[in-house]
């Protein structure tokens, strides 16, 4: 459960989950919504996948991610969104690139 | 399509071990009753709670197990249907647990039976509408969904089949108090499930002709 809380504690990762709620997306499509480097996005995906919140599948040249939330995790995500962890407006784009260490240990 | 996830994924292992643990509790309660260690009313409450725990556990993990991922329907809609089914089962499980903990036994059994039948009907309607859309060839704008590996899929299908049998049988047992009628219904259900299992087994193990 620690990994789930860690994964949900970051706004970028929560925004990734919000995007995947609409439909499964490739890594490239997801990365277009953020102004962070590809390695940083990969690190975010790794954290989400390790927590079991998303699943991935290689389809041709790209990796497609899909939401894989249990009912409890879905409720936690909604709770997080509803109680102050809300994303800053509709632009969840960090102003500058963050080092990998900072992303993994916010 | 190559799955990146391991052979037996974490949610599948959790669901199987949870089901086995709850079944072990049920067997232990049945043995204790045979040995006159606990009275009939406590047995009924304990079994009701075990069924409620099973319903909540499977409901919680259902969206992770992705049982509809290979249905051919729009992946966005299958994910939504799985989440809805999971929420219904978790709510039913919690409500059943509350009834068996706090309500008089006859009210708890009748209420749990009604909740169970209601949940089954809503889930069947949701899955049937999804299947109808998939069969009518509704096109999806979404990317292809992420499925589960073949070995995981087999385990998930058998697990959910066993769960459906246990849940439906429990609902009948809760609703029908009269022994002879309940036994007759149970016999018919067993026959029906055996036939369904044979069909399912044949479908899952059929060999596709080499191209």
Interface residues (C-beta under 8 A of the other chain):
Chain A: X22 X23 X24 X25 X26 X29 X52 X55 X56 X57 X58 X59 X63 X64 X65 X66 X67 X68 X69 X70 X71 X72 X74
Chain B: X1 X2 X3 X4 X5 X9 X10 X11 X59 X60 X61 X62 X63 X64 X66 X75 X76 X79 X83 X86 X87 X90 X141 X142 X143 X144 X145 X146 X147 X148
